[in-house]
Amino acid sequence: MKVFVTGARGQLGADLCPLLARKKGLTLDCTDREDLDLCDTDAVRQRVLNSRPDVILHAAAYTDVDRAERESELCRRLNLDATACLAEAAEQIGASFLFLSSDYVFSGEGEEFYRTSAPKLPLSVYGLSKSLAEDAVLSLCSRAMIVRTSWLFGRHGRNFVYTLLSRAERQEEIPVVCDQIGSPTYTKDLAASLLGMIGTERYGVYHVTNEGVCSRAEFAAEILRLAGGSARILPVESSVFPTAARRPLNSRLSKDCLTENGFPRLPHWKDALARFLRETGAIGETNTEGGTPP
Ligand SMILES: NC(=O)c1ccc[n+]([C@@H]2O[C@H](COP(=O)([O-])OP(=O)(O)OC[C@H]3O[C@@H](n4cnc5c(N)ncnc54)[C@H](OP(=O)(O)O)[C@@H]3O)[C@@H](O)[C@H]2O)c1
């Protein structure tokens, strides 16, 4: 099986590609911005037709949610037009297509878990681009999987965990929003899940995140608890931190679709976070309960 990956050097791609490379019987064609600019749809189409993969795993995206509010055209070109182009090319060569989407396709009202079939109502330019891309993928490609994920953290990227740890070095009290609820997700766990999904013919829309939900403030508190140190979290409402893009307050995603289709669910986010911190050296190898690293 040949797999064509976009966004190979992104936060997810950097964990995904080495994992796929270790899988027996799998050939890889990994791309990133340097060798294929996804805004150049002619080049994208040609590259896919030349490569002729069995699976396209599309992890690249315009991911700066706030900047997207003022760069809506670029966001749309990358997240919608390039995705549609890849989905069309996949259909042309009979490949399956796995598209990474987001909890930001939902408005985040209420406290219920969103099932995959729940109505979408994005609040931001980024969320809208992902939502329209999902629709395009499902209409253009007959072998499509949409994987909505949330709150990614991984070794190779800018993410909430790194930002918080760096702020904890400078600040005693760190304000963090307490009214956005979701599931932090370790890119390594997500990558392992994607590996189990590609090559199956169980097409459709999935939610794939680590288990459990928490507020951003609870996530932050757990990071500090595990990493040790004296900094404290000050829980605040989102209205205290106005951002260019509105974010859903409720990002609880139901993972029933995974179970219903025979795919395993991911470990709890607290377990994932502890592994991440150990693997990045932020806490000691044996320190799973927190405290100051040895
Ligand atoms: N991060 C999250 O919390 C989160 C949450 C929900 C869903 N997702 C989705 O999950 C997927 C992976 O996210 P991530 O955190 O790994 O994203 P990321 O770290 O921002 O990586 C995005 C990748 O896309 C590449 N890219 C950007 N513009 C490109 C272009 N014009 N041509 C080719 N490649 C281009 C980037 O290359 P450069 O490094 O060269 O810019 C980078 O490798 C994305 O689809 C994202 O929307 C992420």
The ligand as an ORCA input file, in Angstrom:
! r2SCAN-3c Opt
* xyz 0 1
  N      -3.370     21.792     16.090
  C      -4.595     21.543     16.560
  O      -4.881     21.757     17.752
  C      -5.644     20.969     15.637
  C      -6.946     20.783     16.122
  C      -7.910     20.239     15.285
  C      -7.586     19.890     13.979
  N      -6.311     20.087     13.516
  C      -5.986     19.697     12.132
  O      -5.051     18.636     12.187
  C      -4.144     18.735     11.076
  C      -2.712     18.723     11.591
  O      -2.527     19.863     12.451
  P      -1.081     20.292     12.946
  O      -1.217     20.836     14.315
  O      -0.116     19.180     12.667
  O      -0.796     21.502     11.948
  P       0.604     22.277     11.732
  O       1.604     21.864     12.728
  O       0.256     23.720     11.597
  O       1.076     21.712     10.340
  C       0.476     22.115      9.143
  C       1.351     21.676      8.006
  O       0.797     22.201      6.789
  C       1.878     22.704      6.014
  N       1.478     23.752      5.094
  C       1.017     24.979      5.401
  N       0.839     25.678      4.267
  C       1.201     24.862      3.234
  C       1.253     25.019      1.829
  N       0.877     26.155      1.217
  N       1.679     23.974      1.084
  C       2.072     22.831      1.675
  N       2.043     22.621      2.995
  C       1.615     23.643      3.766
  C       2.823     23.282      7.063
  O       4.090     23.494      6.475
  P       5.047     24.661      7.092
  O       5.489     24.082      8.403
  O       6.109     24.812      6.085
  O       4.173     25.866      7.245
  C       2.790     22.185      8.103
  O       3.645     21.130      7.768
  C      -4.533     19.997     10.324
  O      -5.383     19.646      9.263
  C      -5.310     20.811     11.351
  O      -6.239     21.671     10.743
  C      -5.328     20.617     14.334
*
